Amino acid sequence: METEVEIKASADEFYQVFRNRPHHLPNICSDITSGKVSDGQWQTHGSTRHWDYQFGGKTEIFKEKISFDDANRKVNHIGVAGDPLKRYKVFNGSWEAIPKAGGVGAIVKVAIEYQKLSKDIPSPDDYLELLVGFTTDIDAHLSKA
């Protein structure tokens, strides 16, 4: 599933938060409470990160492998453990920042690749809303800077 969010910040500014300053996300995004690297470095392709965040009135965790596509300003979060994987066999998120024509602002494609553990589990629409919230928090932070 995928949606697009129009932002005021440039595509490069937005992508660089994930690429070079991901440790700032708990200070930028209202629902992220903490983050740490468990293998590798913050900016290293293939590193493993652990996030705590607020979701549905409770704290959840998400452990991910990170990959970067610098040419396309795309970051992929491959789920390896955590609360979403209690419901989904596959749970991967991504952000791709695309410059808008005219050079002002960007379009951010926010996507979740998932596979349900059973047919009774709903699609992760609420998680997509959470990722859109992170997107708007990052844009608001960059617009203040």
Residue, then its C-alpha position, 0 to 999 in steps of 0.5 A: m500500500e502506498t500514499e503520497v504526501e506533499i511537503k514544503a521541504s526539498a526532497d534532498e532535505f527530507y531524505q537527508v534526515f533518514r540518511n544522515r540524521p536518523h538519531h534525531l527522529p525521536n526529537i522530530c517525530s512526536d510518536i517516536t520515543s527512542g531509537k538505537v543502533s544494534d548492529g552497524q552505524w546510524q548512517t550505514h547501509g544494512s545496519t540494524r536499528h531498534w525503534d520505540y514508538q507510540f501507536g494506538g495508545k501504547t508503546e510498540i517496538f520495531k527492529e529493522k534493517i535499513s537500506f538506502d537508494d541515494a540516487n532516488r532519495k529512497v530509504n527502505h526499512i525491512g522489518v526483522a522483529g517487533d510488534p508489526l511482525k506479530r500480525y504480518k509475516v512481512f512488514n517493510g516501510s519506505w519513503e521516497a522523496i521526489p522533487k517537485a517541478g519548479g524546485v520548491g517542495a517535494i512529493v514523498k511516497v510513503a509505502i508499506e509492503y506487507q504480508k498478513l499472517s492470516k486472512d483475518i488480519p486487517s490491512p495496515d492502514d493505521y500503520l500507513e497513517l503513522l508513517v504519514g504522521f512521521t512525514t508531516d512531523i519531519d516536514a514541519h521540523l525542516s520548515k522551522a529550520 
